[in-house]
Amino acid sequence: MANPNIVNVVNIYGNTSTLAVSTVTANIVQNPASSSTLYKINSLMVTNINTYSFAVGVTVQLNQAGSNTTIAQSMVVPANSSLVILGKDTPIYLLENNSIQMSAASNNSLNAFISYEQIS
C-alpha cells in the first residue's frame, strides 16, 4: 500500500525521534517500503548546542525513493538557539520508502527533534 486512505484510519501512533546532526547526511525518520503506513510530520526543530557559541548551518531534505528535494538549505541556527524547520501549520506527509534527512556544517553542534504521527 503506497498511499493509505486516511479516511478509514485504524491506528494513529504519536512518535518523536532525535538526531545528533553531523556533517554526514543521515535519516532522522524513515518510512520503510511496504510499511502500509503514512507518516504525518508535525514538527522538526533543530537546536544549536555547540560549546563555542557560533552559528551552524543545517540542510534538510525529503528523500523520495532515492530522489532528494531540499526543504531547507544551509539554514543558520544561531548560537544557543533553536530553529523550527517544520511546524504544525506546515506539515508534510511521508509516504512509504521516503525519509527526512539532515546534515550540518559542523559536527557536535546540532540536535534535531521530529514529531510525527504514524497512520495506518
N, C-alpha and C positions, 0 to 999 in steps of 0.2 A: 504494500500500500504506500504509494509515494506521497500522497497528499490527503490525509484523512478528512472526512466531512466533520467539521466541528459543531454541527447542529446536534448530532447524536453522540455526544461525548459520554463515555462510560467512566473515565478516570481523569482527574486533574491533580497532579502532584507538584507542589512547590519545591524548588531547588535553588541552592546557592552554591556557586563554585568560586574558588580563588586561584590566583596565579601570581607567582613571583616573576614578573616580566623581565626577560633578558634580551640580549641583542639577537638571539636566535628566535625566529618565529615559532610560536607554539600555540596549540589549541587551548582556549580557556573553557570551551564547551563544544561537544561534538555530538551530533545526532547520527548514530550509525545507520548504514544502509540496512534496509529490511527491518527497521525497529518498529514499524507500524505506529509511530508516534509523531507528533508535531510539537516543536518547542516554541513557545511564545516568550521572546526575550523582553523582559520588563525594564531592566536597568543594567547598565555597565558603567562602573566607576573606577577610576584609577587614582591612586594615592602616591604622592612623592614622599618616599621615606629615606632618601639619602642623607647621610650624616654631614655632608659638606655644604648643604644649603644652596644648591644650584638647580635651575630648571632642567627638566629632562623631556625630550620628545618621545611620543608614543604613536605607533601606527597600528590601526585595527582594520582587519579585512574580513569579509564574508567569503568563505570558500564554498563554492557550489560544485561538488563533484570534481574537484581539481582546478576549477577556474576561479580566480580571485577577483573580487570587487572591493575597492577601498572604501571603508566607512569613514575613517579619519586618517589623514596623512601628516605625520610629524607634528601632531598637536602638542603644544607645550604645556606641561604640568608644572606650575610654579613650585618653588621650594616650599616645603611644609604645607602643601595644599592638596586638594583633591579636584578632579575634573570629571564631570558626568559626560560620558560619550553618548549613551542612550538612556532615555528616561521613560517613565510610564506614558508620557504623552507622545513618544515616538517609538513604539515597539516595532519589532520585526519578527517574522516567523522563520524558523529554521526547519526546513524540510529534511527528509531522510538524506543521508550521505552529504550533509552540509555541516560546516563548523564556523566558529568565530575564532580568528587567530590574531595574535598580538606580538609586537616586538617593541623594544625600547632602544633609545640611542645610547644608553649606558646600563651596564649590569648592576644589580644590587641596589636599584634606586626606586623601582616602582612595584607596587602591589595592585592587583586588579580584583574586582569583585563583580560577579554577574549574578543576577536574579532572573529566574525563568520558570515557566510552567510547562510541565511535560503533559501533553494532552493525548489521550487515546480513546 
